[in-house]
């Protein structure tokens, strides 16, 4: 018989990027007494990865739990970026309600819509938390209207529309139920969660059923499955069967060797857990997302939606440049292969395929950000490799026509730049769907555009809008191929011989375009040292010394003024490279090069 478990609440915190989810979780942890009074606590304590901390983004969803008035509240902090949307969809299967965080100034943004749609489809109750209420330009009343409009657009039910609003400043650690009265603590939010989010239900006497929604990985114990107990209970050393709704033939007997529950930021070992608990299970080597652990007597899988397909791919290759193996710790194809396949343990939206050569692997993901985070992690771990330009994955429809992934791009720009943006995106096969005036002299544009039209566009967009534009994109299914796009109008400046770049050689080269390197850097033939102002590639000798004679002294060189080189970040370099180029990635350097280094062979290949 199904019954509710009153002393537990399971809730996910969802929002657009930068609206304050992780900071809000920090405060809930602090105010529920998870930390000691005098304990030093880092900001955004849930973002545990280096890249997450540096960029201020959440990449993997995290679990935590707090206790308030004898009720255990399991909280899941989710990512806001569209590239990690797959994480959000799965996590919602574990909870009975969500807290939707909306910035009191920015209002409802594209990703707000995406995550809210998923929650409403699963019939989850929503608490709306208007955050950053202390921002000088906050406009809570208008934002409430925007959120309610969004609910109506997404066909919310009567009950869902009747949702509670909480006004908070996560940074100050206060919340209130009235927009005009400042709160004193997070208590109003805790109370709203207890009163409004239903307790988890299940049949404690039925057979075990646990749906695995996320996978954690740990060097010592291997894969750890995290999920909610829907029915029955789970005990250590219990025998269970793994089944999967999408793979009917899958049935495997396994034993649960360790069981954990969450408490604050830690996993605590327990002997047994009952319905509604969110647990972590280790000791099962091939456990996957979407698997259900059941009692052997009645193996019944719990349905879940398929993980969204990757839309973009790049090749990871063994580095074969003349400078290969000098800077990295792991350089062989075996190192590269093992590392990429290890990533599949935790990242579900990633695909790794072997190609016809052992030197190269095709890696597919959800977007440029998704893949660049993987590249950055690998280079920090000491890997050295090369990557090709990102390309989209095409499909064919039932009529045999080529289709490609499309995205909806929402763009907020100051009025004076909207013309440039519309022109650039139209060249990239974008269609303007909607144009409206947003607050503060901004124009909001909505485009439908092929995914490949956005590859390499963000850097250009930032330049065109003088850093004031905001662009957000969401995957929008497949549509018929829209025709060819010309990516880059400028050619490359290519080094002609190997050696070290010298001021004299660079001085002559800088008249031709923008340089990416400075004096004293190692170069090799076929390496790209800059961007040409015109459309074609030019070969230059940047290692050229000045011929010294009686009349030409070396001190005259000191008068040569070099423009500082444009040093590309990883994202900029990935955006810059063309289809016949590679990016060489090592722990200490990023170098762009031609795929074919030899000038004669390169010319022959281009004639073909």
N, C-alpha and C positions, 0 to 999 in steps of 0.2 A: 504494500500500500504506500502511495506517494505521500511524503510529508515534508514540511519546510524545516530547514535547520536555522533556528532563530538567532544563534550566536555568531553567524558568519554573514559577511556581505562581500560580493566580488564585483569590483568596479574598474573600468578602464578610463584613462584620461586621454581624450582625443582632441586634436586641434591642428590648425595650420602652423607652418614653421614659425618659430620665434614668438608665439603668442603666450609663452610662459608655462607650458605643461610641466617641464622638469623642475622649475623653480617652485611651482605649486606643491609638487610632491615633496620637495625638500622641507617646506614649512609644515606639511601634514606630519612628516616624520619627526621634526623637532618638537612640535606641540603635543605629540602623543607620548612624549617621554622616551623615544627610542634612544636618544643620545643622553649622556650624563650632562648635568648642568654646565660643567666647565670643559666639556670635550670640544676639541678643535674640529670643526666640520668644514670640509671643502664645499664651495658653491656647486650647485648642480651635481650633487653627490651621486645621482643615478647614472650620469654619463661617465662610464668607467673607462672607455677606450681613449687612447691619446688623441686620435683624430676627432672623436666626439668632443673632447674637452677644448681642443684648439679651435675648431670651427663653430663650436656652440650648437651642434646639431645632434639629435639622437638617431642612431642608425639601427640598433637592435632594440626590440622592446625589452623592458626590464620588469621583474616582479619584485614587489616588496609587500610588507604587511604591517599594519599598525593596530593597536588595541585601544578602543575608545569605549568607555562605559561597559566593560566586559564583553564587547562584541569585537570579533576579529575582522578587520577590513583588509581584504587582499586588494592591493592597488597595482595596476599595470600601466607603466608609462610607455606610450607608443611613439614611433617616429612621425614627423609631420611631412617629410619630403615625399613627393610623388614616387620617386625611385624605390622607396621602401614601403610603398602602399601594401604590398603583399603581406608584410609583417602585421599591419593593422587588421586586415580582414580576418586573419586566423585567430588573433588574440581575442576578438570579440566573441568567439565561440566559448570562451572560458568564463565570461562575466554575465551578470544579470542586469547590468545597467551601465550607463556611461556618464562621465562629466565632460561636457563640451566646453572647452575654454576658448573665449573669443576676446581679442584685443579691443579695448574700449575706444581706441582711435581708428584702427584699421578696419574693424568690422568683419563681416563674413567674407572670407577669401576662398579661392578655388578649392584648396585642400580641405577647408572646413566643410564644403559641400560634399566632397568625395567621402570623407570619413563619416559624415552625418548620414549620408545615403545608406552606407553599409549598416550603420546601427539601426536605422529605421526599418530596413528590409528584414533585419533579424528580430523586429518587434521589441527592441530594447527601450526601456524608459530612459529619458535624457534629462540631466540637470544642466542648465546653462549657467556657466560661470563667466561673468563679464570681468575680465582681468585688467590690470594696469589702470584702475579707476582713478589713480592719483596722477596720471599723465596730464600735463597742463592743457593739452588740446583734446582731452577725452570727450566723447559725445555719446554717453550711455543710452539716452532715449532713442536716438536714431539707430544705434546698433541693435537695440532690442527689436525695433521694427524690421531691420534687415534680417535678423535671425528668424523672426516669425514668418516673414515672407519666404525665406528659404525652406522652412518647414512645410509651408503650403505648396511651394514648387515641387517638393519631394513627396507630396501626397501623404503627409503624416496623418495618423488617426486622431480622433477627438482626444483620446487620453494623452497621446504624445504632445498634442498642441497645448495641453493644459500643464505645461512643465514649469517647475519652479525656477526662478532666477536668483542667483547669488552674486553680489558685487564684491570683488576682492582686489587687494593689491598683494600679490604673492610675495613681492619683494619685501613689503613691510610686514607680511605675516598676518594680515587682518582681512576679515570678510564680514559682510553685513547683508541683511535681506532688504534694506532700503537704500536706493542709490544716493540719497541725500544725507545719510548718516554714516559716518565712518565707524567701522567695527573696532573691536579691541583685540580679537583673536580669531582663529580659524573655526571656533566652535559652531557658528551658524552653518558652515559647510559640512562639518561632521554630522550635525543634527539632521540636515537635509538628506545626507546620504543614508542615515539610519531609517528615516521616515519614508523616503521615497523609493529607494532601490529595494526591490523585493529580495527576501532571503532565498538562497538556492533550494531547489526542491529535488527530491529523488526518493527511491524506495530503498531504505537501509537493509531490508531483508532479501532483496533480489540478488541476482548474480552480479559480480563486479563489472563495471563499464567505465573506462577512462579514455577520453579522446585526447591524444597527444597534439598540442597546438603549437608548441615551440620546442626547439632542440638547443640544448646548451652543450658545450664540449669542453672537456678538461683533460689535460695530458695524462693524469694519473688514472682516472676511472673511465675515460672514453666518453661515449655519448650519454647525455642525460636527457630524458624526455620529461617535458613539463606539461601538465594538463589538469583538468578538473574532474573529480570523481562524480559521475552522473548518477550511478546507482551502486548499491552495495558498499563494501569497504575494501581497503587494500591492506594487506599485512606483509611484513618482511618474510622472505622465503616461500611466499605463496606461488603456486603454479598458475600461470595465465596463458591465454592463447592470443597471439597478435592477429587481428583481421583488419581489412581495409575496404571501405565502401567502393573505392575505384578499382580495386583488384580483387574480384570475388574469389579467385583461386588461392589467395594468400591465406595460409593458416599455419602458424608456427608456435610450438609450445616453448615457453621460456619461464625463467624463475626470477622473481624480484629479489635482488640481493640487498639493495639499500633503498630506503624511503626517506624523503626529507619534506618538511613543510617550511614556509618562509616566515621569518620573524625579523622585522626591521630589514636590515640589509643582508642578513645571514640566512643560510640554509641550516635548519636544525634537524638532526636525525630523529625520526620517530619510529615506533614499532608498528603502528597501525593508524589509518586515517579513514574518516567516514565521508558520507555524501557532502557535496558542496566544498570540500577542501581542495585547494590548489596544491598539487604535490609535484615533487621532482623525483624521478625514478632512475636509478643507475644500475648498471650490470647487464643491460640488454644491448648487445653490440650493434645489431642492425635495426634500430628503432627509427622510424621516420615520421615526419609530420603527417597527420591524417590517419595514423594507425590507431586502432582502438584496442585496448587491453581488456579481455573479457575472461569470465570464468569458463573453464573447459566445457561445463555442462550446457551452456547456452551462448555460443559465440555469435553475437549480434553486433555488426559494426554501426557506429554512429555516422550519419552522412555529414560531409563537409564539402565546401566548394573547392574546386581544383585551384592549384596555385597558378597565378597569371603567367602567361608565356613570356619569355624574354623577347625584346624587340630589336636589340642592337648587339653586334658582335665585333670582336677584334681578335687578331692573331697574336699570341704571345710566342716569341721565338727565342732560341738560344742566341746570345749576343755573339756575332762573328766579326765585329769591327776590328781594325788594327789595334785598338786599345783594350780589347776584350780581356777579362780575367785579371785586370790590374787593381780594380777597386772593390769588387764584390767578394763575398765569402762563398756563396752558392752560385755556381755558374753553369753546371752541366745540365743536359736535358733531363736527366733523372731527378736532379734537385727540383727543377721547374715542374716536372710532372707530379712529383709527390706533393709539392706545396699546393698546386692548383686542385688536386683531388682532395686534399685535406680540407680545403675551403668549403667543399661541398657538404662537409659534416654539419656546418652551422648555417650556411647561406642557401636557402631553398630556391631562390629565384635565379640562381646561377646555373649555367650548363657548361661543362667542359668536354670537348670532343677531341679525339686524336685525329690527325690529318694523315695524308699519305707519306709524310716524312716524320721521323722521330724528333726532328728539331723544332717542330711547330705545333701549337695547340690552338684550337678555336674556342674562345671563351665568349659566351653570350650572357647578357644581363639586361636589366630593366632600363638602363639609361647611362649617359656619360658619367654622372656622379657616382652611380653604383660601381662602375668599373674603375673609375679613378681612385676611389677609396681602397679598392683591392690592390691596385698598383702601388699606391702610397704605403700601404701596410707592408707589402712585400719588400719594397726598397728599404724600409726601416729595419726589416729583419735581416738585411744583408744579401738580398738576391740581386742578381744582375741579369738583365734580359732586354729584349727589344719588343716593341709593340707596333702594330700597324694602325692605319687610320680606322676609326670606328665606321662600320657600315651597317645598314639596317637589314633585317631578315625579311625577305620577300616570301609571300605565299602565292599559291595559285587557287583561284576559285573553281566552282564546279564547271564553269564554261571554259576552263583552261586559260583564263586571262590572269595576268600578273597583278597581284594586289600588294599594297605596302602599308605599314603601320602609320596611322594618323594621330595627331595630337590636337587638343584644344589648347591654345595659348591665351592666357589672360594677361594683359599688359597695362600697367599704370605708368603713364609718362606725363611730365609737364607739357602743357599745350603746345609750346613752340617746337617740340621735337616730334610730335605725332606724325607729321608729314614724312619725315625721314624714315621713321619706323615702318609706316605703311608701305612706302616705296621699296625698302629693303626686303620686307617679308613677301611682297608681291613677286619680286624677282625670284624668291625661294619657293614659289608656288603656293603661297599662303592666300587664303580667301578671307576677307574681312567680313565677319558675321554680324558684328554689333559694335556700336560706338556710343559712349555716353559720357557725360561730364561727372567726374567724381569730385569730392570735396577738395578744397585748397588748390584750385587752378590745375588740377590733374585731369587727364582724359583717360578713360578706361576703354581699351580696345579688346575685342574678342576675335581671335583668328582660328580658322581650321587650317592646319598645315601638316604636310608629311613630316614624319620624325626626322628624315634625313635633311630636311630644310632647316632644322634647328641645330644640326651638328655644326659646331664651330661658330655659332651665331652669338652666344652670350657675351664673349669678349667685345665683339663689334658693337653689340647693343649698349654695353656699358660706356664705350667711347662715344657713340652717337648721342646718348642722353646725358653726357657729362656725369655719369655715375648716379643720376637721379631716378632712373627707371626701375620698375620692379617687373620681373617676368616670371610667370608661374605656368607650368604646363601639366596637362593630364592626358594619359593615354586614352584614345577614343576609337579603338577597334581598327579593322583593316578596310581599305577602300581601294578602288582601281588605281593603278600606277598613274602618276600625274605628269610624267615626262621628265626630261633631263634637267638638271640644275647645274649651273656653273658655280663651283665653290669659291675658288680663290682667284682674284684678278691679278695679284702680283706673283712674280716668279721668285726663285730662290737665288741667293748668292752662294756659290759652291767653292770650297777650298780646292786648289789645284794640286797642291803637294803636301806631304806630311811634314810635321815639324812643330815649331812653337810660333804663335802669332807675335808679330813684331810691330811696334808703333808705326814704322815707316810704311809697311805693307798695309796696315789697317787704315792709315790716313788716306791712301789712294783709294781704298775700297769703300770708305764711308761716303764718297761722293755718289756712289751708285745706289745707295739705299740705307736701310736701318741695320746696324750690326747687332748680333746677339752675343758676341764674345769681346773680351778685352785683351790687351797685350799680355803675353806670358802664358796663355792657355794652349793646351795641346790640340793640334788639329790633324786631320788626315785627309787624303784625297777622297773627294766624294762627300765630305761632311758639309753640312749647311751652316754658314757663318752669319747669315743675315737674310733680309728680305729685300728683293729688288724693287725699285720704284716702278718699274715697267712690268709687262706681262711675261717676259721670257726669263729662263734661267741663264745666269752668267757665271763663268768660272774665273776665279781670281787667285792671285798668289798673295796670301796674307803673311807669308813667312819671308817676303822679299826684303833683303837688307840693302842699305844704300852702299853703292860702290865707293870706297874711300880712296881718294888720291890726295896730292898735296893741296889741291884747291878745295876739296870737299872734306870738311872736318866732321867728326861724329857729334860734336857739341851742337851743331846746327839743328840736329834732330829735336832738341829739347823745346824748340819753338813750335813744334807741330802740336796742334790742339786736337784731341780726340773727343768726339761727342760720347758721353757715357753710353755703354751698350744697353740694349733693352733685354733685361734678363727675364726669360719666360718662366712662369710657374708651370707645374705639371698640367693643370687644366688648359692653360694658354698653349702649351706645346702640343697637347693632344688635339686642340682645335686647329692649330696652324698646319700640321702635317698634311700632305696631299697623298693621293692614292699610290704614288710611286716612291713614297718616302717612309722611313721608319723613325721611331723615337727610341733611342738607346737609353735605358734607365739603369742607373747604378746607385749605390747608397750615397755617393757624393756628387754625382753629376747627372744632368739631362742633356743629351746631345741629339740633334736632329741630323739625319743622314739620308742619302739616296739609297734605295734598295740595291741598285747596281752601282758599286763604287767606281769601277773602271770607266773613264770617260768615253773610250771608243766603243765598248760594249753597250754603254748606256745610249749612245747615239744610234747604234744599230737597232736596239730594242724600240726606240721611239719611232724609228722609220717604219718598222713593221706595223 
